[in-house]
Structures are given as structure tokens and as C-alpha cells.
Amino acid sequence: MEWNSEQRALYELVARFVEQELDPDVPAWEAAEQFPAHAVFRKLGALGLLGLKYPEAYGGQGLDFGYSMVMAEALGRCACAGVPMAIGVHTDMCTPALARFGSDALRREFLAPSIAGELVGCLGVSEPGGGSDVAALQTRARKAGGDYLISGSKMWITNGMQADWCCLLANTGEGPAHRNKSLIVVPMDAPGITRQKIRKIGMNASDTAQLFFDEVRVPQQYRIGEEGAGFGYQMLQFQEERLWGAASTLANLDRLIDLTIAYTHERQAFGRPLLDNQVLHFRLAELRCEVEALRALSYRAAAQYVAGQDVTRLASMAKLKAGRLSREVADSCLQYWGGMGYTWDNPISRSYRDGRLVSIGAGADEVMLGIICKLEGTLPKGGH
């Protein structure tokens, strides 16, 4: 997918926002283990950046998903990965199904103010008993008159401590696991919701929570689309999440390589710059090639997605490659920084910690491999 002039302008706009509005505060947000989501989102909303692909009727820009990919890559320039991830959850992970399948009333109540930056959203799929096994979730929403009563727990919820609403996947029936679930918009100020912060080894500027739901009453009108269709809706959201996640790693991986080239050029060892060692500069060249390969794969998948094609296979490949490459680049670069790379506030060590999540969130590497094998027809009979 070749960028047009509008996409190049978008990249520059987001890059300036990162440089001016995010990076100066990253050290403080990392230490606090939370960034001020409402304040940051209001600024993004004022720039029209929270609804690039959503209808103009709700405050969006009416563009295609390719623009989301450009924004994701530009956000990857940030000095930490936690804040871009939190923004991506809001723009491309908890809102796609609402925008595509939600009623007009529901979109006006929750999508429009989310695009404006007035509300912060989160996605509630993973649970304490399992993350990647979506079909096995236990949270239940039973009917009570015109409402749902929701009970259960959700885990690893990005923006969970600050969110105003949650796009929640819950069991609403007793049928087959892939046809008994619904997506429901849950206002986070509803009685019966408890939030508990989770500390992590990385992504520290992004707050993460476990959410508890104890007979939380929500109108059935807050259901997104058809009852029982939630699993399918969430699989569609995962496609955008995985492509967004792959794109968001690209600029950061380039940044780590650039920083390492600069550092090893200046760092002297045994009378010459570290970069003069062939093993080192060959390795950095290899890593750069890998980043460009991931970029090509990610944008090829995005172009097909924009064209309306099923990109499950390519999106799974991009997600898998992004996770593994995030680990490989950060680990290699940290090695070349030596002891400096092992210090807490070093940009390489931060990416080393942050990037480890990419192989876990939105479907672990093993889940991506299972999907690819299934589509390739290589799974053994009865395999999963």
C-alpha cells in the first residue's frame, strides 16, 4: 500500500503530536504507571485523530482503514509503547464493532463522544481463566425484563482504570460457544463494577485493570448488533487490532536500530567504534531488512482489508512476525548497548520490556500459528 499525500500529511501530524504532546511526559507517566487518558484523548479528538475511519455523521473523518495503519505507525515513534497501545485500543479495538453494527442511538451515545475525545473506551474480552481462548469465556449476561444483568470478570483491560465505557463480550445464551455471545456496551459507572489495577513489567504508562461485574444492570438496547453474533463481531475487531498492532511496531523498531547505530558509532572499545565490528553492523543490516519485510506484509494485508478481502491469514502472519521481531530487535540492540542497555530508563530496555507483550496480547504467537496452520490445511486431524 503506497501512501498518498493525505496519508503522508497524517503521518507528519501524528509524529508532531508524539514529539510535542507525548514524549516530554513519558518519564513521568512511566513512573506513575498511568497517563492522563482523558486529557490526551481530548487533544487527539480536537485534531480529528480518534475517528479516522468512522462516519462523518458521528464526528469521524470517513476514511478507510489504511489511514489507521498510518496513524499506528506514526504513534510507534513514541518513547514508550504503552500510550500508543492505549490510543489504539480506543480507536481500533473497542470501537470497530460499535461503528459497524451498533444502532444509531448507541453510536450517538458512545461512539460520537469517543471520537471527540470526551469518553475513553476499553475492550473486555480476556478473562482470568483464559485470554486467547475466547470461546471459553465465562462472563454471563442474563435477561431481566428489558435489561441484562452481567456477572463475571475481565482481565488485562487496557484503559480499564480510566475508561468510561467497555465493549464487553459476554455469554447471552446457552447455545454453541461461537453463537451464544454478544457484545454489549457497559457504562463503567454502573453499580456493581469494581476495578483493580494490575502491575506489569512493561507498558507501564498504560493503565491495565481487572474488572469485576456483580449483577451489573445494562439496558438490552446497549447490545451491539444481533444477540448471539458477538463472537463473529469480535473476530472482525481482532483483524483490525492485529493489523494495527503490527503497524504500531514499525517505527519503534526502526528507532531502536537508529539509536543503536548512533550509540555504537560513538562507543569506543579496543581502540575503535563498536560499529566497526562486522558482526555488529551485519546484524543491524539484517534486522533492518526484517523490519522492511514486516512493513511490506502489514501494508499488503491492510490494502486487501480495505479492498474488502478476508485477511485472516495475512493479519495473523503480520501479528506473529511483529511479536517475534519486537523481541528480536530489542534483544539484539540491548546486547550492543551492554551495561547501558540494562539500565531501567534506557530507551532500549524500555522497548525490551514493552515489546514482549506483542507476542501475547490480541492472540498469542501460538494462536496465530494455529490460525495459519488451519488456513494452510496443515493441522493434523482433530488438531487445534
Secondary structure as the mmCIF struct_conf table of DSSP 4:
data_model
#
loop_
_struct_conf.conf_type_id
_struct_conf.id
_struct_conf.beg_label_comp_id
_struct_conf.beg_label_asym_id
_struct_conf.beg_label_seq_id
_struct_conf.end_label_comp_id
_struct_conf.end_label_asym_id
_struct_conf.end_label_seq_id
HELX_RH_AL_P HELX_RH_AL_P1 SER A 5 PHE A 17
HELX_RH_PI_P HELX_RH_PI_P1 VAL A 18 LEU A 22
HELX_RH_3T_P HELX_RH_3T_P1 ASP A 23 ASP A 25
HELX_RH_AL_P HELX_RH_AL_P2 VAL A 26 ALA A 32
TURN_TY1_P TURN_TY1_P1 GLU A 33 GLU A 33
HELX_RH_AL_P HELX_RH_AL_P3 ALA A 37 ALA A 46
TURN_TY1_P TURN_TY1_P2 LEU A 47 GLY A 48
BEND BEND1 LEU A 50 LEU A 50
TURN_TY1_P TURN_TY1_P3 LEU A 52 LYS A 53
BEND BEND2 TYR A 54 TYR A 54
HELX_RH_3T_P HELX_RH_3T_P2 GLU A 56 TYR A 58
TURN_TY1_P TURN_TY1_P4 GLY A 59 GLY A 59
HELX_RH_AL_P HELX_RH_AL_P4 PHE A 65 LEU A 75
TURN_TY1_P TURN_TY1_P5 GLY A 76 ARG A 77
BEND BEND3 CYS A 78 ALA A 79
BEND BEND4 ALA A 81 ALA A 81
HELX_RH_AL_P HELX_RH_AL_P5 GLY A 82 ASP A 92
TURN_TY1_P TURN_TY1_P6 MET A 93 MET A 93
BEND BEND5 CYS A 94 THR A 95
HELX_RH_AL_P HELX_RH_AL_P6 PRO A 96 PHE A 101
BEND BEND6 GLY A 102 GLY A 102
HELX_RH_AL_P HELX_RH_AL_P7 ASP A 104 LEU A 106
HELX_RH_PI_P HELX_RH_PI_P2 ARG A 107 LEU A 111
HELX_RH_AL_P HELX_RH_AL_P8 ALA A 112 ALA A 116
TURN_TY1_P TURN_TY1_P7 GLY A 117 GLY A 117
BEND BEND7 GLU A 118 LEU A 119
STRN STRN1 GLY A 121 GLY A 124
STRN STRN2 GLU A 127 GLU A 127
TURN_TY1_P TURN_TY1_P8 PRO A 128 GLY A 129
STRN STRN3 GLY A 130 GLY A 130
BEND BEND8 GLY A 131 SER A 132
HELX_RH_3T_P HELX_RH_3T_P3 VAL A 134 ALA A 136
STRN STRN4 ARG A 140 ALA A 144
TURN_TY1_P TURN_TY1_P9 GLY A 145 GLY A 146
STRN STRN5 ASP A 147 THR A 158
TURN_TY1_P TURN_TY1_P10 ASN A 159 GLN A 162
BEND BEND9 ASP A 164 ASP A 164
STRN STRN6 TRP A 165 ASN A 171
BEND BEND10 GLY A 173 GLY A 175
TURN_TY1_P TURN_TY1_P11 ALA A 177 HIS A 178
BEND BEND11 ARG A 179 ASN A 180
STRN STRN7 LYS A 181 PRO A 187
TURN_TY1_P TURN_TY1_P12 MET A 188 ASP A 189
BEND BEND12 ALA A 190 ALA A 190
TURN_TY1_P TURN_TY1_P13 PRO A 191 GLY A 192
STRN STRN8 ILE A 193 LYS A 197
BEND BEND13 ILE A 201 GLY A 202
TURN_TY1_P TURN_TY1_P14 ASN A 204 ALA A 205
BEND BEND14 SER A 206 SER A 206
STRN STRN9 THR A 208 PRO A 219
HELX_RH_3T_P HELX_RH_3T_P4 GLN A 220 TYR A 222
STRN STRN10 ARG A 223 ILE A 224
BEND BEND15 GLY A 225 GLU A 226
TURN_TY1_P TURN_TY1_P15 GLU A 227 GLY A 228
STRN STRN11 ALA A 229 ALA A 229
HELX_RH_AL_P HELX_RH_AL_P9 GLY A 230 GLU A 266
STRN STRN12 GLN A 268 ALA A 269
TURN_TY1_P TURN_TY1_P16 PHE A 270 GLY A 271
STRN STRN13 ARG A 272 PRO A 273
HELX_RH_3T_P HELX_RH_3T_P5 LEU A 274 ASP A 276
BEND BEND16 ASN A 277 ASN A 277
HELX_RH_AL_P HELX_RH_AL_P10 GLN A 278 VAL A 306
TURN_TY1_P TURN_TY1_P17 ALA A 307 GLY A 308
HELX_RH_AL_P HELX_RH_AL_P11 THR A 312 TRP A 337
HELX_RH_3T_P HELX_RH_3T_P6 GLY A 338 TYR A 342
BEND BEND17 THR A 343 THR A 343
TURN_TY1_P TURN_TY1_P18 TRP A 344 ASP A 345
HELX_RH_AL_P HELX_RH_AL_P12 PRO A 347 ASP A 354
HELX_RH_3T_P HELX_RH_3T_P7 GLY A 355 SER A 359
TURN_TY1_P TURN_TY1_P19 ILE A 360 ALA A 362
BEND BEND18 GLY A 363 GLY A 363
HELX_RH_AL_P HELX_RH_AL_P13 ASP A 365 GLU A 376
TURN_TY1_P TURN_TY1_P20 GLY A 377 GLY A 377
BEND BEND19 LEU A 379 LEU A 379
HELX_LH_PP_P HELX_LH_PP_P1 PRO A 380 PRO A 380
TURN_TY1_P TURN_TY1_P21 LYS A 381 GLY A 382
#
